[in-house]
Amino acid sequence: MSPGPIIFDFDGVIADSEALANGVLAERLTALGLTTTIDQAFDRYMGRRWHEVLARIEQGLGYPPPADLGDTLKAATLARLRDDLVEVPGASAFIRALGDRPRAIASSSSADRLALCLEVLGLEAAFSGKVFSADMVVRGKPDPDIYLLAARALAVDPHRCTVIEDSASGVLAGKAAGMRVIGLCAGSHIRPGHAERLLDAGADHVVGTWEEVARLTG
């Protein structure tokens, strides 16, 4: 049997974007009066759904944030990504080495953010027609819907797929979809204890480099 498909999370797995995005968030919240460091942004907001993020921001401020916070934050984040985004070290080399092996992206990010980041990284052709965003499903991670959508698009049994994830919610989503999940701790946002959180969420393996991913998926 040929090697099974690889389904990638995106932010923090292919694009080293989590530190950039959370840095923008920390700046915006501090400007609103909710003093926030990037490490606090990681701890409080990373990997959460937007409605959960808003609830936590409102709790911290003591009143509702501006109604346009989502729009202004998105615009500032896209500008930062356009200027400063780089790949997680080793990601593009791993993707190129896949040859014609089936692959897809299944991300909690919006479709326009994914398109921008893939363009910046020069990876549009590597995933043409196989990029799936949270916009396309009703339930986001940790529910399995986006991973099951990717498997259907690839016309494969979910149990043949390997997921590469960097968040606990993503690991939960991949395992709920019946997939093998490799936790990757290679992005600049990774902090002490992250590997343990991925293992606690059910990751089958946790590694620190794309070279280790290649050894597990070859």
Buried (B, 14 or more C-beta within 10 A) or exposed (E): EEEBBBBBBBBBBBBBBBBBBBBBBBBBBBEBEBEBEBEBBBEBBBBBBBEEBBEBBEEBEEEEBEEEBEEEBBEBBBEBBEEEBEBBBBBBEBBEEBEEEBBBBBBBBBBEBBBBBBEBBEBBEBBEEBBBBBBBBEEBBBBBBBBBBBBEBBEBEBEBBBBBBBBBBBBBBBBBBBBBBBBBBBBEBBEEEBBEBBBEBBBBBBBEBBEBBBEEBE
